[in-house]
């Protein structure tokens, strides 16, 4: 979800799905007296903290995700005209207030806060002209999926006390409103020619259908009452069990059924055969904006496409070298085919795959101090992806911990179709999703209590996912990738991200078909057939997000090389990593400028 860590990106995409509104007028700050540096810093802190409180009240699920439970009895209708207007007004108001502060009066963290907060508000206002709220459903990130995960009792919403259960029942009421609004918005979108690709909705339908049950006790939403914690007194349990039964029977299941039947009977005949965003009104501008927002660069889709082709060619060369090293006779596609079919590269049982990752957790933890002087306090668990969403989910993902550590992070492993989960990719996947990737970086960020909350809990996809991919590149330094097949697996996950630059821009800017994109991925990345299809359909559903990985990773690697050259013998990779990790997630250009200032302070020439 993204940009943010994947689990945070999940929430962000959900919220951004309701950000379309008119923003024809530019926000200009009124002239204001110039503040002293001390006063400017004080005013900046007041502005960003007030913004966060108002933002969380408007977006209570973000609060839940980050352990702020003040509004845990609500789900905001992010698709409604009122929400859209309130969100735009909030961005405009706080951008105007920020513009009264001269950034040259600020330094250090205050300067970074000003730069990132300004960009956030500008992106919110610019993105307002695209009607994302008319496309509320996809198979990757949407409220019906998140609500099911939350309602299972093992995810974001806490089920530790009677109040937690009662809060959830109130959220059910808001969920009904959101689902009804989704139907209304999809009807409006169909009238304007803003509809999802047919293939996306074909994947959504079985997800919705899986939530429709005749017996409430067979619903995953009933699980919290089958596992009451000690915090719920026995005197409350029967009442809550009955309330959950009623809510599932009369509200939750009918909501899923209404949306399912509407999609099947009315929306599908109007869904489009095309898959690219440019097929929609304003599609070209819409995609260009998403590219900018996701990469935090000014790169055009064509520039990114060409970068992807270059990176694919480079990585293929390294892969061909390993292919020759292990003595394989044939070309690279033949080697891919061999790897996909060779039984020794795959587990036969789900638990074997999960245990393999648990073993990696212990091995990597022992090596991390060699490269890092900082580490998170929060721990994480390793779990299988829930069955209801496994078929359409990525091979692995991460859900963040709460800042207080009471809810640990979760490294989700997709055990669906074990023949698409090769052993030789496990090391790089673990580094990306867990340590020193998303769990490591995201937890450190949340634990930076001196930062403003919007920086502790926000993020940028290019930074978060760029760091995850950069973390993969550290495998050899962490004692991994010693087996040539595991090194090949690391190159395979890297080329997978390089391929994304080509296929995402191909689909959304160059008119590629779904089949063309799948063919290109199969020809250039050693992914299983199930992953190739689900990944291409992911890029169709959420345009631009997949570009951020490679763009961000290349920037971080560029900055490391710059620092190593500038500092020479004084370069310490642990110190460099501290500089990258201890300011939270930053836009790429802000991170670049920040590293330059650090090098200048060290007396290095950049």
N, C-alpha and C positions, 0 to 999 in steps of 0.2 A: 502497500500500500502502500513513501513513501512510501520537494521530495522528502521521503522518510524511510526509516527502516521498514522492511517489508510489512510487518504487522502494523506499523504506524501508517504506512502507505495505504494499507487496507482501509483504515478509517478515513484518511485524507481523501482518497478517491470517492468514498461514500459521500463525504461532505461536499466535495467539489461537484459531484453529480447534481447538486442543487445550487449552482452559482451563476446561472444565466439570468441576466437582467440588463436593463438599459444603462449605459454609462457614457452617454455622448458628451457630457460636459467634463472638462478637466478640473481637477481639484487644485486650487491655488491657495497658498497660505497668505494670510493677510500680513502686512508689514508689522513687525514687532520689534521692540527694543532688543539690542544685542545683549546676550547674557554673558556673565563672567563664566570661566571654565567650571568653577564650583557650582554655580547656579544652573548651568547648562546640564551638568551631570545629574544634579538633583531632580531637575524637571524631566529629564529623559527617563530616569528610573520611575518617576511618578506616572508618566504617560504609559510606559510599556506594562507596568504592573496593573494599572487600571484597565488597560485594554484586555489583558489576559483574563481578568475576572469577568468582564463582560462577554468575552468570547466563550468562556467555558459555560456561562449561563445560557448562551445561545446554542452551544454545542455540547450538551452534557455527556455524550458518549466519549468525547475526547477526555473529559474529566475522569470518567470511569477508567479509561485505558491507562491514565497516568496516576491512578490512586486517589483522585480528588472526587469523593463520593457525595458532595453537597447536593448534587442534583440527580442522584441515582434513581429517582422515581420518574424520570422523564426520558423520552426520545424525541428530539426535535424533528418536526416535519420539514426536512431539508428541501423538499420539493415544492413547498407552498409559496405563493406570491409574497406573503408577509415575511417569511424567512429570507427570501431572496432580497427583498427591499431592506430589511434590517441589516443583513450582512454587508450589502453595498454601502449603506449609510455609515456603518461602523468603520469600514475601510477608509471612506472619504474623511470622516471626522478626525480619525487619528493620523492620517497622512497630513492633513492641514495643521494639526497641532505639532507634529514632528517638524514640519518645515519651518517653524518658528525658532528652531534650534540650529545654530550654525555648527556643522560637523567639524569645522576647523578648530572649534573651541574644545573638542573632545579628544581623548587619547585612550590608548589601551583598550580594555574591554568596552568602555563606553563608545568608542569609535566603531567597534565591531557591532555593537548593539544598534547603533544608529543606522549603519549600512544595511544590516540584515532586516531590521524592522521596516525600513523604507522600501526595500525591494519587495517584501511580503505584501505590503499594502498596495504597491503599484501593480503587482501581478494580480491581486484580487480584483482591482478595478478594471484592469485590461481584460481579464478573462470573463468579466461580467457580460460582455456582449455576445457570448456564445451560449446557446440554450442547452447546456448540459442536462438540465432538469427534465428535458423531454426524452432523455435516454436513461431512465432510472435503473434498468436491469441489464446485467450481463452475467456470464457464468463465472467470473473471477471475483469481482468486488461489488457487492450490492447489499442493501440492508437485509433482504430475506436470508442470505447466507450468513451474515454476521449475527443476525438475531437467533438463528438456529444454533450457532456455535455458542453464543452467550447463554442461551436457554438450557443448554445441556448440563450446566452446572459445573463445567470444568474449564471455563474460559474467563472472560473479562468481568462479567457481573458477579460480585461476591454472593455466596449463599452460606453465610456464617451465623446469621441471627434472624430472629422473627422479622425485624424491620427489613432486612435484605429481601426476604421472600415477599413481603408486602410491597416493597419498592418494585420488584419485578412485575407483580400483578398490575401495578399502575403503568408500567412500561408497555405491557400488553395492550392497553387501551390506546396508547400513542402509536404503537405498531399498526393497529387497525387503521388509524387515520392515514399513516404513511402509505399503506398498501392501497387504500382507496384513492389517495392522491396520485399514486403511480399509474393507476388505470386512467384517471382523468388526464394526466400529462401525456401518456402514450397516445391517447386519442387525439389530443391537441397536436402532438408531434406528427402523427400520421396525416393530419390535415395540412401540415406545412411541408411535408416531404422529409421530415427529420425522423428517420426510423432506423432501427438496428438492422445489421445484416441478418439474413435468414439463418445462417449457420450459427450465429450467436444465440438466437432464441431457441434453436433446436437443442442447444446444450442447456439452456435455462429450464426448459419444460420438465425434464426428469428430476431436476433439483427441486423444483416446486412440488412435483408429484410425490416425492419422497417424504414430504412433510404432511401429506394428507392421509390420515389414519381413521379408522372407524372407532377403535378403542383408545381413549385418551391414555390409558396406562401403557400402551405400546408406543407412544410418542416419545421422542428424545426430550421433549419439554417436560415430561413427567419425572425425569431422572432426579432432579433435586429433591423431590419428596420421597424417593426411595432410599435416599442417603442423607437423612437429616443429621446435621452436626450437633454437638453437645450444646451449642449456643442457642438452639431452638428448644424451648421447654416442651415437655411431653404434652402439657395442656394445650399447646398451640398446634400440634402436629396434625390432628384429625381435621381441624378447621382449615388449615392451609392445604392439606391434601385434597379436600373437597373443592376449595377455591381454585386450585390448579386444574383439577379435573374439569370444572365448569369453564375456566378460561380456555383450556385446550379445545374442548368440544364446541363452545359457542363463539369463540373469538379467533383463536390462532388458526385452527384448521380451516374454518370458513374463509379467513383472509387469504390463506394460501390457495384455497380452491377457487376463489373469485379471480385472483390474478392468473392462476393457471388456465382456467377456462377462457378468460378474456384473451390471453396470449394465444392459446390454441385456436380459438374460434374466430377472433376478429383481427388480432395483430399479425399473426403469421401470414395470412393472405396479402397483407400490405408490407411485410418485411421485404427488404431489398436483396436482390441477387448479388449486387456489388459488395465489396468488402472494405474498400478504402474510404477514409474520411472525406476525401476530396469529392466524393460523389454527392455529398450533402451541401445544402446552401451554406455559403461562407466556408466551405470545407478546406480550401487551401489556406486561408488565413487562420482558421481554427487549428489546423495541424501545425502551422508555423508557430503559433502561440504555444501550443503544447510542447513543441521541441524546445523553445526558449525556456519555458517554465521547468521542464524536466531536467534539462542539461545545465541550466543557469549560465548559458553562453549565448553568443550571437551567431552561432553556426547555423547555416541554412540546411534544409533537408538534403540538398544536392551535395554540399560539402561533407555532410555526415555519411552519405551514401558512398562517396569516393574514399573517405577514411576507412569505412568498413571493408571495401574491396581491397585496400592496401593491407589492412591488418589480417584479413583472411589469407591473403597470399603469403605474408610473412610467417604466420603460425603454421600454415600448411607445410612450408619448407622445414620447420622444426619437427613437425610430426613425421614427415617422410624420412628424416634422419633417424628417428627412433624406430620406425618401421624396418629400416635396413639394419639397425643395431640388433634387433631381435631375430633377424634372419627371415623375415616374411618375404616371399616371392610374389610380387603382384603390385598393383597400384593402390593408391590410398582408399578409394571406394571399396575395393576388394578387402582391404584390411579392416575397414569399418564393418563390412559384412561378416568377416571372420569373428571379430570381437563381439558382435551382436549374437552370434550363434554358438560360440564356444562355451559349453556348460561350466567350465572351471571359473569363469569370470562372474558367476551369478550365484546367489544363495537360493536354496530351495524352500526356505521357511522364513516367514516374517520376522520371527524373534531373532534369527541369525543376523539379519540385516540390522536390527535395532541394537543387538549386542556388539556388533562390529563398530557402530558409532560410539557406544559407551566405552569401549576399549580405547578408541581414539581420544576421548575426552581426557582420560588419565595420562596418555602419552604426551599430548600437546601441552597440557597444563604444566608439566615438568620442564618444558623447554621455553615457555613464554618469557621468563625473566631475562633470557639472553637478548631479547629484542625490545623489551618494554620495561620502563621504570614505573609505570602506572598500571593499575589493574582494578577492575570493578569489585565491589563487595557482593553484588547480587549473584546468585547461582542460577542454574537453568536445568530443566528436565528434558529428557528425550522421549518423545511420544510418536506413535503412528498417527497419520492423518485420519480423521473420522471417515467412516465408510461413505456417508452421504455425499461428501464432497471430493473423495479421493480421485474419481475418474477424471475430473476436470482440473485438478490441482497440479501445481508444479511438483518436481521430484522432492523438493525440500523447502522449508520456509521457517521463519522465526517469528515468535510472538514475544514482545518485550515484557520484562518484569516490572513490577511497581517500584517506585523509588525507595519505599521502605523495606523492600525485599520480602514482604509478606506473601506476595504472589510471585513465584519465580518465573524466569523466562521459560519459554518452551521452544525447543528445536523440534519441529514437526518433520517426520520422515514419511514419505509417501510409499507405502508398501503395496499399493495396487500394481499389478503386472510386474512381478519381480524380475522378469526378463528385460525390463527397461531400467533396472537399477544396478548397473555394473559395480563390482567391487573396486575396480581401478579408478573410479571417479569419487570414491568416498572421502579420500583425504582432502581433496580440493573443496568438495561440497561442505565438509565439516569446517574447514578454515573460513569459508565464506559466511555460513549461517551462524556459527557458534563462536569459536575463539581462534584467532583474534578478530573475527569479523563482526557480524551484527550484534550478537549478545555482548561481546567485549566493548565495542565502541558505544553502542546504545546505552548500556548500563553506566559506563563512565560518564556519558553526557548527562543522564538523569541525576547522577550523584554529585554534579557540580552545583552545589547549593548556592554559591555566590553569584551564579548567572541569573538573569531574568528568566521567569518561567517560560516565556515563549521560546527562548533559546534552549532551555533544558529539555523541553518536551516537543519542540518542533523539529524541522529538518528539511533537507533538500535531497531529492532522489539521487542527484549526481554525486553528492558527498557520501550519503549513506551506502548506496549501492556501489559507488566507485571505491569506497573503502573496503567493502566486502570482496570485490574482485581483486583489489590490491592485496588484501589479506591472503588470497590464494597464492599470489606470487611469492609469499614468504615461506612456502612449504619447505624448500631445500634448506633455508636458514634455520628452520625449526626441526630439522632431522627427518623430514618426510621426503617423499618422491625418490627414495633410494632404489626402488624397483622401476625398471624402464616402463612397465605398463602403467604404474601409478603416475609417473611423469607424463606419459602419454595422456592419461586421464585428466591431468591438470591442464595440458594443452587443449584437450577436448572441451573442457568447461570454458577455457578462455576463448577458443574459436567459436564456441556457442554464443558468447556475448558479442564477438565481432560479427558473426552472421546476423545478429539482431540489427546491427546498424544498417545492413544491406536490405534485409527483408522488411523491416518496419518502414523505412523510407520507400522501399519498393512498393509496398502495399498502399501506403497512404499518400505518396507524392508522385509515384511513377506508374500507377495503374496496374500493378501486378495482381494476378489472381491468387486465391488461396492455394491452388495447386502449384503454381509457379514457386511460391514461397516455400511450400513443403518440399518440393523437388530440390530447391537450392540448399535448404537446410540438410536434407539427407545426403546430398553430394559433398557437403563440406564439414559436417559435424558428426561425430560418432554417437548420435543419440538413438534411442530406441524408437520404433515407429509410433508408439503411443505418445511419447514425449514430443516428437516432431509435430504431430498433429495438434496436441493440446497447447504447445507453445505458440505455434502460428496462430491458432485461434485466440490465444491470449493477446497477441499483438493486434489482432483485428478488433478485439473488444476494448482494449485500453491503449489507444494510439500514443506513441511517443515515450511511454514509461520505460520501455526496454532499451532506449538509446542511452539512458543515463549511466549505465554500468561501465561501458567501455570509455565513454567520454570522461567520466570522473576518475576512473582508474588511471588512464593515461596522464591526466593532470597531476595526480598525486605522485606517480612515478617520475614525471618531469620535475616536480618540485624537489623530490629526493635527490635526483641527479644534479640539479642546480645547487642544492645545499652541499652535497658532497664535493662538487668542483670548487665552490666558493670557499669552503672551510678547509679543504685539504685534509691534513693530518688531524685537525681539530674536530673533524666531523664525527659525531656519535649518533648512530642510528636510534638509540634509545631516546636521546634528546630530541631528535627530529620527530619521532613518533609522539612524544609528549606534546610538542608544539602543534601537531595536527589534531590530536585527540582532546586537548583540554580547553578548547574554546567552543565545544559543541559542533553541530553540523553547520557548515558555512557554504554560501554560494561559491562556485569555483573561482570567480574573479576576486571575491573578498579573501578567500584563502590564499590565493596567489599574492595579493598585496600584503597580507599579514605575514607570510613567510619571508617576503622581501624585507619588511621592516625588522623582522627578527634577525635576518642575516646582516643587515646594516648595523643593528645594535651590537652584533658580534664583531663588527669591524670588517666584514667581508664585502667584497664588491660584487654586485649582482648584474 
